[in-house]
């Protein structure tokens, strides 16, 4: 029982870390959105 109590949390942590790495490989890199300060304050651009 002690081995199980020590093994389960470490296995869960390993699974969470593997899923994070898997997500990095599967998802395409996201394009950075412009900062709010980079855009015009208001109105239509002419």
C-alpha positions as CSV (number, residue, x, y, z in Angstrom):
1,X,0.0,0.0,0.0
2,X,2.9,2.4,0.7
3,X,4.3,1.7,-2.7
4,X,1.0,2.5,-4.3
5,X,0.7,5.7,-2.3
6,X,4.1,6.8,-3.6
7,X,3.6,5.5,-7.1
8,X,0.2,7.0,-8.0
9,X,1.1,10.7,-7.6
10,X,4.4,10.4,-9.5
11,X,2.6,8.6,-12.3
12,X,-0.1,11.3,-12.4
13,X,2.6,14.0,-12.6
14,X,4.3,12.1,-15.4
15,X,1.0,11.9,-17.4
16,X,0.3,15.6,-17.0
17,X,3.8,16.5,-18.1
18,X,3.6,14.1,-21.1
19,X,0.2,15.7,-22.1
20,X,1.8,19.1,-22.1
21,X,4.6,18.0,-24.3
22,X,2.2,16.2,-26.6
23,X,0.1,19.4,-27.0
24,X,3.3,21.4,-28.0
25,X,4.0,18.9,-30.8
26,X,0.4,18.5,-32.1
27,X,-0.8,22.1,-32.1
28,X,0.6,24.5,-34.7
29,X,2.5,27.5,-33.4
30,X,0.2,30.4,-32.8
31,X,0.9,33.8,-34.3
32,X,1.4,36.6,-31.9
33,X,-1.5,39.0,-31.8
34,X,-0.5,42.7,-31.9
35,X,-0.5,44.5,-28.6
36,X,-3.4,46.9,-27.9
37,X,-0.9,49.8,-28.0
38,X,0.1,48.9,-31.6
39,X,-3.3,49.5,-33.0
40,X,-5.0,52.8,-33.8
41,X,-7.0,54.3,-30.9
42,X,-10.3,54.5,-32.7
43,X,-12.2,55.4,-35.9
44,X,-11.7,54.0,-39.3
45,X,-8.3,54.1,-41.0
46,X,-8.1,56.2,-44.1
